[in-house]
């Protein structure tokens, strides 16, 4: 297994195979669906685009070729979907119904842009500004993962003063255990995707790390992750 891991030719072939399959599953509009032939899914497209954004951050190698093209096409689709949602929200406001929060898809879109760190296109700056204005309002009533996303979004947009409240809120919900390490003692939506314990824990670690000054806390949060690996079989 160790020899296979360091077999560069094998790794390269696996990457080519995976990218070829992923490209084949991407629709003409730049979106992916749950299964080939189904309607485009904004949710699935956001998920895959986020993986493509994280990939060069993990490897230190910029995306190129098919991977870069897929990411660009996916962003094109997501920008248009966000624009349509923005128009719907503005119409709702014009009808006298105020909007004070963001949908999960809108928040995921802003989080994706924050992770990518690229320049917001002129055609979508109004959308970005409108969504960003509502991020601070998500301090109350949001899941831990959403709060972690909001913290990253605000930091990426130079709004650290508003990000402080989210950093404080995340830390208030953490408990310290000498044996298990620092972790969230509860999850208010355990069976929902956005509140699965490990992804939520890691999202909070990333957000606190980006905020800065939480090195000791993050080290103790790593201990909880190691305990999960020790006691639970991760089959995927």
C-alpha positions as CSV (number, residue, x, y, z in Angstrom):
1,X,0.0,0.0,0.0
2,X,2.8,2.4,0.9
3,X,4.6,1.6,-2.4
4,X,1.4,2.3,-4.3
5,X,1.0,5.6,-2.5
6,X,4.4,6.9,-3.8
7,X,4.0,5.4,-7.3
8,X,3.8,8.7,-9.3
9,X,2.7,7.0,-12.5
10,X,-0.1,5.2,-10.8
11,X,-1.2,8.4,-9.0
12,X,-1.1,10.4,-12.3
13,X,-3.3,7.8,-14.0
14,X,-5.8,7.8,-11.2
15,X,-6.0,11.6,-11.4
16,X,-6.5,11.6,-15.1
17,X,-9.2,8.9,-14.8
18,X,-11.0,10.8,-12.0
19,X,-10.9,14.1,-13.9
20,X,-12.1,12.5,-17.1
21,X,-15.1,11.0,-15.3
22,X,-15.9,14.3,-13.6
23,X,-15.7,16.2,-16.9
24,X,-18.0,13.7,-18.5
25,X,-20.6,14.2,-15.7
26,X,-20.5,18.0,-16.0
27,X,-23.4,19.5,-18.1
28,X,-23.0,22.1,-20.9
29,X,-24.2,24.8,-18.5
30,X,-21.3,24.0,-16.2
31,X,-23.4,22.2,-13.6
32,X,-23.4,18.7,-12.2
33,X,-26.5,16.8,-11.2
34,X,-27.0,14.1,-8.6
35,X,-26.9,11.5,-11.4
36,X,-26.0,11.8,-15.1
37,X,-29.1,12.8,-17.1
38,X,-30.9,14.5,-14.2
39,X,-31.5,18.2,-13.9
40,X,-28.6,20.4,-12.9
41,X,-28.1,20.7,-9.1
42,X,-26.8,24.0,-7.6
43,X,-26.1,22.1,-4.4
44,X,-24.0,19.4,-6.0
45,X,-22.2,21.9,-8.3
46,X,-21.3,24.0,-5.2
47,X,-20.0,21.0,-3.4
48,X,-17.7,19.9,-6.4
49,X,-16.6,23.5,-7.1
50,X,-15.6,23.8,-3.4
51,X,-13.5,20.6,-3.8
52,X,-11.8,22.0,-6.9
53,X,-11.1,25.3,-5.0
54,X,-9.6,23.4,-2.1
55,X,-7.5,21.1,-4.2
56,X,-4.7,23.5,-5.1
57,X,-4.7,24.8,-1.5
58,X,-3.9,21.3,-0.3
59,X,-1.4,20.4,-3.0
60,X,0.3,23.8,-3.5
61,X,-0.1,23.3,-7.3
62,X,-2.5,25.6,-9.3
63,X,-5.4,24.0,-11.2
64,X,-4.7,23.6,-14.9
65,X,-6.2,21.9,-18.0
66,X,-9.5,20.2,-17.5
67,X,-9.7,20.8,-13.8
68,X,-9.4,24.6,-14.3
69,X,-11.9,24.6,-17.1
70,X,-14.4,22.6,-15.0
71,X,-14.0,25.1,-12.1
72,X,-14.5,28.1,-14.4
73,X,-17.6,26.6,-16.0
74,X,-19.0,25.7,-12.6
75,X,-18.5,29.2,-11.3
76,X,-20.2,30.6,-14.4
77,X,-23.3,28.5,-13.6
78,X,-23.2,29.4,-9.9
79,X,-22.9,33.1,-10.6
80,X,-26.0,33.0,-12.7
81,X,-28.0,31.0,-10.1
82,X,-27.0,33.5,-7.4
83,X,-28.1,36.3,-9.6
84,X,-31.5,34.7,-10.1
85,X,-31.9,34.2,-6.4
86,X,-30.8,37.9,-5.8
87,X,-33.6,39.0,-8.2
88,X,-36.2,36.9,-6.4
89,X,-35.1,38.3,-3.0
90,X,-35.4,41.9,-4.3
91,X,-38.8,41.2,-5.7
92,X,-39.9,39.8,-2.3
93,X,-38.6,43.0,-0.6
94,X,-40.5,45.2,-3.1
95,X,-43.7,43.3,-2.1
96,X,-43.2,44.5,1.4
97,X,-41.7,41.3,2.9
98,X,-38.3,42.1,4.5
99,X,-35.5,39.5,4.2
100,X,-33.0,39.3,7.1
101,X,-31.1,36.1,6.3
102,X,-29.6,34.0,3.6
103,X,-30.5,30.6,2.2
104,X,-28.1,27.7,2.6
105,X,-27.3,27.9,-1.1
106,X,-26.5,31.6,-0.9
107,X,-24.3,31.1,2.1
108,X,-22.5,28.2,0.4
109,X,-22.0,30.5,-2.6
110,X,-20.4,33.2,-0.5
111,X,-18.3,30.7,1.3
112,X,-17.0,29.3,-2.0
113,X,-16.1,32.8,-3.2
114,X,-14.3,33.4,0.1
115,X,-12.3,30.2,-0.1
116,X,-11.4,31.0,-3.8
117,X,-10.3,34.5,-3.0
118,X,-10.7,35.7,-6.6
119,X,-12.0,39.0,-7.8
120,X,-15.8,39.3,-7.9
121,X,-16.9,39.9,-11.5
122,X,-18.5,43.3,-12.2
123,X,-21.7,41.8,-13.3
124,X,-22.2,40.1,-9.9
125,X,-20.9,42.8,-7.5
126,X,-24.4,43.8,-6.6
127,X,-25.3,40.2,-5.7
128,X,-22.1,39.8,-3.7
129,X,-22.7,43.1,-1.8
130,X,-26.4,42.2,-1.1
131,X,-25.6,38.8,0.2
132,X,-22.6,40.0,2.3
133,X,-24.8,42.6,4.0
134,X,-27.0,39.8,5.4
135,X,-24.2,37.6,6.7
136,X,-23.9,39.4,10.1
137,X,-27.6,38.8,10.7
138,X,-27.0,35.0,10.8
139,X,-25.3,35.1,14.2
140,X,-28.5,33.9,15.9
141,X,-30.4,30.8,14.9
142,X,-27.6,29.4,12.7
143,X,-25.9,26.0,12.9
144,X,-22.3,25.8,14.0
145,X,-21.2,25.0,10.5
146,X,-23.1,28.1,9.2
147,X,-21.4,30.3,11.8
148,X,-18.0,28.9,10.8
149,X,-18.8,29.8,7.2
150,X,-20.0,33.3,8.1
151,X,-16.7,33.8,10.0
152,X,-14.6,32.9,6.9
153,X,-16.8,35.0,4.6
154,X,-16.5,38.1,6.8
155,X,-12.7,37.7,7.2
156,X,-12.2,37.2,3.5
157,X,-14.1,40.5,2.9
158,X,-12.1,42.5,5.4
159,X,-14.8,42.7,8.0
160,X,-13.0,41.3,11.0
161,X,-14.9,43.6,13.5
162,X,-18.1,41.8,12.5
163,X,-16.4,38.4,12.4
164,X,-15.5,38.7,16.1
165,X,-19.1,37.9,17.2
166,X,-19.0,34.7,15.2
167,X,-15.6,33.7,16.6
168,X,-16.9,34.3,20.2
169,X,-20.1,32.3,19.5
170,X,-18.2,29.3,18.2
171,X,-15.9,29.3,21.2
172,X,-18.9,29.6,23.6
173,X,-20.4,26.4,22.2
174,X,-17.1,24.4,22.6
175,X,-16.5,22.3,25.7
176,X,-13.1,21.2,27.0
177,X,-12.6,17.6,28.0
178,X,-9.3,16.4,29.4
179,X,-9.7,13.0,27.7
180,X,-11.7,13.8,24.5
181,X,-10.3,17.2,23.7
182,X,-12.2,20.4,22.9
183,X,-15.4,19.7,20.9
184,X,-19.0,20.7,20.4
185,X,-21.0,18.8,23.1
186,X,-24.2,18.8,21.0
187,X,-25.4,19.2,17.4
188,X,-28.8,20.7,17.0
189,X,-29.4,18.9,13.6
190,X,-27.4,15.7,14.0
191,X,-28.9,14.0,11.0
192,X,-28.7,16.9,8.6
193,X,-25.7,17.1,6.3
194,X,-24.6,20.5,7.6
195,X,-24.5,19.4,11.2
196,X,-22.6,16.1,10.9
197,X,-20.1,16.2,13.8
198,X,-16.8,15.8,12.0
199,X,-17.4,18.2,9.1
200,X,-18.8,20.7,11.6
201,X,-15.8,20.3,13.9
202,X,-13.4,20.8,11.0
203,X,-15.2,23.8,9.6
204,X,-15.0,25.5,13.0
205,X,-11.3,24.6,13.2
206,X,-10.6,26.2,9.8
207,X,-12.6,29.3,10.7
208,X,-10.9,29.8,14.1
209,X,-7.5,29.2,12.5
210,X,-8.2,31.9,9.9
211,X,-9.3,34.3,12.6
212,X,-5.9,33.8,14.4
213,X,-4.9,33.6,18.0
214,X,-6.5,30.2,18.6
215,X,-3.5,27.9,18.1
216,X,-3.8,26.2,21.5
217,X,-7.5,25.7,21.2
218,X,-7.1,24.2,17.7
219,X,-4.5,21.8,18.9
220,X,-6.9,20.5,21.5
221,X,-9.7,20.3,18.9
222,X,-7.3,18.0,16.9
223,X,-7.3,15.6,19.8
224,X,-11.1,15.1,19.5
225,X,-10.6,14.3,15.8
226,X,-8.0,11.7,16.6
227,X,-10.4,10.2,19.2
228,X,-13.1,9.9,16.6
229,X,-10.7,8.0,14.3
230,X,-9.7,5.8,17.1
231,X,-13.2,4.7,18.0
232,X,-15.2,5.1,14.8
233,X,-14.6,3.3,11.4
234,X,-14.3,5.9,8.6
235,X,-15.3,3.8,5.6
236,X,-15.2,6.6,3.0
